[in-house]
Amino acid sequence: MFFLRKALSRLLFPLPLTLLVLVVGIALSWSKRGEKPGKALSLLGVGLLFVFSWPVTSTALLYPLESRYPALGPAQLAALDWDQVNTIVVYAGCGMMVESRPVTKQVGDSGAIRLIEGIRLYQVCPACTLILSGGGPGCDLNAPYERLTNYRYAVALGVAPEDIVIERASWDTADQARILRDMLDEEPFILVTSASHMPRSMALLRAQGLDPIAAPTDYAIESPPSIGWDAPRIHRLYPDARSLWRSERAVYEYLGLFWARVTGRLSAP
């Protein structure tokens, strides 16, 4: 079910969806009966590709997710009661080391940014435990910590090995929330993940009765967003590949929230 859900959900991502509409439209246009609907679908596919690749659209989709929780800056850190908070959870993913390559090249872009933010917070609270959460098919449950990319990355950047706990049994965000419930009970903790992923993560954790403190990172858009006509920013009025990627990132999170509600993991707002 996990792989089937992943495979089917990808068809609703901006690029696969637009390509699917275009292919169906072109195929239909080859026949006389399907010529008109085929042309209409082809135009729809081109239109969808433009819309999803347009900075205005990607910003409108992604900014509500990324702005839901403020970053954990100096003022917010100073207000925390460190006597109560002694755990930092980083949704870092899990991979297996290739010894012939540097570890900094073996952690994905989002995973590296999340780890760096978690390590920054760990340096503010050196008595904290750093839980690196996230598994999946590429993570060996029986491998020693030293073979895991997230563990090696954290140690290389100065985290004491004895302060690291690895959670690698989870396959998705709902799994992480369920497993962390058993690990942390009602203890407050800091959660580090991508800003767009934070609303879904916080909702699923709270649904499990947990008390997370959001520390979003890995922002994909500026805050606050702006679209201008001046020369330095005129390019924002044109479609581009980065905007298509940002739209995909937003659609992924909205689909995740929808699935969590459909399956009963979250109550309707």
QUIHUUR-V786006 format. One record per pair of residues at least 4 apart in sequence whose C-alpha atoms are under 8 Angstrom apart, sorted by sequence separation. I is the first residue (numbers start at 0). GAP is how many residues later the second one is. D is the distance in whole Angstrom. If there is no record, write none. Layout:
BEGIN
[[I;GAP;D] [I;GAP;D]]
END
This chain:
BEGIN
[[0;4;6] [1;4;6] [2;4;6] [3;4;6] [4;4;6] [5;4;6] [6;4;7] [7;4;8] [8;4;7] [11;4;7] [12;4;6] [13;4;6] [14;4;6] [15;4;6] [16;4;6] [17;4;6] [18;4;6] [19;4;6] [20;4;6] [21;4;6] [22;4;6] [23;4;6] [24;4;6] [25;4;7] [26;4;8] [29;4;7] [30;4;6] [33;4;6] [34;4;6] [35;4;6] [36;4;6] [37;4;6] [38;4;6] [39;4;6] [40;4;6] [41;4;6] [42;4;6] [43;4;6] [44;4;6] [45;4;6] [46;4;6] [47;4;6] [48;4;6] [49;4;6] [52;4;7] [53;4;6] [54;4;6] [55;4;6] [56;4;6] [57;4;6] [58;4;5] [59;4;7] [60;4;8] [61;4;6] [62;4;6] [63;4;6] [71;4;6] [72;4;6] [73;4;6] [74;4;6] [75;4;7] [80;4;6] [81;4;6] [100;4;7] [101;4;7] [102;4;7] [106;4;6] [107;4;6] [108;4;6] [109;4;6] [110;4;6] [111;4;6] [112;4;6] [113;4;6] [114;4;6] [115;4;6] [116;4;6] [117;4;6] [118;4;6] [119;4;7] [120;4;6] [121;4;5] [134;4;6] [142;4;6] [143;4;7] [146;4;8] [147;4;6] [148;4;6] [149;4;6] [150;4;6] [151;4;6] [152;4;6] [153;4;7] [154;4;5] [158;4;7] [159;4;7] [170;4;6] [171;4;6] [172;4;6] [173;4;6] [174;4;6] [175;4;6] [176;4;6] [177;4;7] [178;4;6] [179;4;6] [180;4;5] [192;4;7] [193;4;6] [194;4;8] [196;4;6] [197;4;6] [198;4;6] [199;4;6] [200;4;6] [201;4;6] [202;4;6] [203;4;7] [204;4;7] [205;4;5] [220;4;7] [228;4;6] [229;4;6] [233;4;8] [238;4;7] [239;4;7] [240;4;6] [241;4;6] [242;4;6] [243;4;6] [244;4;6] [245;4;6] [246;4;6] [247;4;6] [248;4;7] [249;4;6] [250;4;6] [251;4;6] [252;4;6] [253;4;6] [254;4;6] [255;4;6] [256;4;6] [257;4;6] [258;4;6] [259;4;6] [260;4;6] [261;4;8] [10;5;5] [11;5;5] [28;5;5] [29;5;6] [51;5;6] [52;5;7] [71;5;6] [79;5;8] [100;5;8] [106;5;6] [121;5;8] [142;5;8] [145;5;7] [146;5;7] [153;5;6] [154;5;6] [158;5;8] [169;5;5] [170;5;8] [179;5;8] [180;5;8] [192;5;6] [204;5;6] [205;5;6] [227;5;6] [228;5;5] [238;5;8] [259;5;5] [260;5;5] [9;6;7] [10;6;6] [27;6;5] [28;6;4] [50;6;6] [51;6;6] [96;6;7] [121;6;6] [144;6;6] [145;6;6] [154;6;6] [169;6;5] [204;6;8] [205;6;7] [226;6;7] [227;6;6] [259;6;6] [260;6;6] [27;7;6] [28;7;7] [121;7;8] [144;7;8] [204;7;7] [260;7;6] [28;8;7] [29;8;8] [97;8;8] [103;8;8] [121;8;7] [227;8;8] [10;9;8] [27;9;7] [28;9;4] [96;9;7] [138;9;8] [169;9;7] [226;9;6] [27;10;5] [28;10;6] [201;10;7] [226;10;7] [26;11;7] [27;11;8] [94;11;8] [24;12;7] [25;12;6] [94;12;8] [117;12;8] [201;12;7] [24;13;4] [25;13;7] [150;13;7] [23;14;7] [24;14;6] [24;15;7] [25;15;8] [150;15;8] [24;16;5] [25;16;6] [197;16;7] [23;17;7] [24;17;5] [23;18;8] [92;18;7] [131;18;7] [197;18;6] [21;19;6] [22;19;8] [91;19;5] [131;19;8] [20;20;6] [21;20;5] [90;20;8] [91;20;8] [20;21;7] [21;21;8] [144;21;8] [190;21;6] [194;21;5] [21;22;8] [91;22;6] [187;22;7] [188;22;7] [189;22;6] [190;22;6] [191;22;7] [192;22;7] [193;22;6] [194;22;5] [20;23;7] [21;23;5] [90;23;7] [91;23;6] [185;23;7] [186;23;7] [187;23;5] [188;23;5] [189;23;5] [190;23;5] [191;23;5] [192;23;6] [193;23;5] [194;23;6] [195;23;7] [20;24;5] [21;24;7] [89;24;7] [176;24;8] [180;24;8] [184;24;8] [185;24;5] [186;24;7] [187;24;6] [188;24;6] [189;24;6] [190;24;6] [191;24;6] [192;24;6] [193;24;5] [194;24;6] [19;25;8] [89;25;7] [184;25;7] [185;25;6] [187;25;7] [189;25;7] [190;25;8] [191;25;7] [192;25;8] [193;25;7] [18;26;7] [183;26;8] [219;26;7] [17;27;5] [140;27;7] [173;27;8] [176;27;6] [177;27;8] [180;27;6] [17;28;7] [89;28;6] [140;28;7] [172;28;6] [176;28;5] [180;28;7] [88;29;8] [138;29;7] [180;29;6] [17;30;6] [87;30;7] [173;30;6] [177;30;7] [17;31;6] [172;31;8] [176;31;7] [131;32;7] [134;32;7] [135;32;7] [87;33;8] [129;33;6] [130;33;6] [131;33;6] [132;33;6] [133;33;6] [134;33;4] [135;33;7] [13;34;8] [14;34;7] [87;34;7] [128;34;5] [129;34;5] [130;34;5] [131;34;5] [132;34;5] [133;34;5] [134;34;5] [135;34;7] [136;34;8] [13;35;7] [114;35;8] [118;35;7] [127;35;7] [128;35;6] [129;35;6] [130;35;6] [131;35;6] [132;35;6] [133;35;7] [134;35;5] [135;35;5] [128;36;7] [130;36;7] [133;36;6] [134;36;5] [135;36;8] [121;37;8] [132;37;8] [133;37;7] [134;37;8] [13;38;6] [114;38;8] [118;38;8] [133;38;7] [85;39;8] [92;39;8] [93;39;8] [114;39;7] [118;39;8] [87;40;7] [89;40;7] [91;40;6] [92;40;6] [93;40;6] [94;40;8] [118;40;7] [85;41;7] [86;41;5] [87;41;6] [88;41;6] [89;41;6] [90;41;6] [91;41;6] [92;41;4] [93;41;5] [85;42;4] [86;42;5] [87;42;5] [88;42;5] [89;42;5] [90;42;5] [91;42;6] [92;42;6] [93;42;7] [95;42;7] [106;42;7] [133;42;7] [81;43;8] [84;43;8] [85;43;6] [86;43;6] [87;43;6] [88;43;6] [89;43;6] [90;43;6] [94;43;6] [95;43;6] [105;43;7] [106;43;7] [132;43;7] [86;44;7] [88;44;7] [93;44;7] [94;44;5] [95;44;7] [93;45;6] [102;46;6] [106;46;8] [102;49;7] [103;49;7] [96;50;5] [102;50;6] [95;51;6] [96;51;6] [95;52;5] [96;52;5] [94;53;6] [95;53;6] [195;53;8] [199;53;7] [93;54;7] [94;54;5] [195;54;7] [93;55;6] [94;55;7] [93;56;6] [196;56;6] [199;56;7] [92;57;7] [195;57;7] [199;57;6] [91;58;7] [206;58;7] [206;59;6] [203;61;7] [203;62;7] [202;63;7] [93;74;7] [117;74;6] [92;75;8] [116;75;7] [113;78;6] [113;79;6] [113;80;7] [109;84;7] [173;86;8] [173;91;8] [88;100;7] [90;100;8] [116;100;7] [86;101;8] [87;101;6] [88;101;6] [89;101;6] [90;101;6] [91;101;8] [84;102;8] [86;102;5] [87;102;5] [88;102;5] [89;102;5] [90;102;5] [83;103;8] [84;103;6] [85;103;7] [86;103;6] [87;103;6] [88;103;6] [89;103;6] [113;103;6] [83;104;7] [84;104;6] [87;104;7] [112;104;7] [113;104;7] [84;105;7] [112;105;6] [109;108;6] [68;126;8] [66;128;8] [65;129;5] [68;129;7] [64;130;7] [65;130;5] [68;130;8] [64;131;5] [65;131;8] [67;131;7] [64;132;8] [65;132;8] [64;133;8] [61;134;7] [64;134;7] [71;142;7] [70;143;8] [71;143;5] [69;144;8] [70;144;6] [71;144;7] [68;145;7] [69;145;8] [70;145;5] [68;146;8] [69;146;7] [70;146;7] [68;147;7] [65;153;7] [66;156;8] [62;158;7] [61;159;8] [58;162;7] [62;162;8] [58;166;7] [55;171;7] [55;180;8] [54;181;6] [55;181;7] [53;182;8] [54;182;7] [53;183;7] [54;183;7] [53;184;6] [54;184;6] [58;184;8] [61;184;7] [53;185;4] [54;185;7] [57;185;6] [61;185;7] [64;185;8] [52;186;5] [53;186;7] [57;186;7] [60;186;7] [52;187;5] [58;187;8] [61;187;8] [50;188;8] [52;188;6] [54;188;5] [57;188;6] [58;188;8] [61;188;5] [49;189;6] [52;189;8] [53;189;6] [57;189;5] [60;189;6] [52;190;5] [53;190;7] [56;190;7] [60;190;8] [51;191;7] [52;191;4] [51;192;5] [52;192;8] [57;192;8] [52;194;7] [51;195;6] [14;229;8] [13;230;7] [13;233;7] [14;233;8] [13;234;6] [12;235;6] [13;237;8] [12;238;6] [12;239;7] [8;246;8]]
END
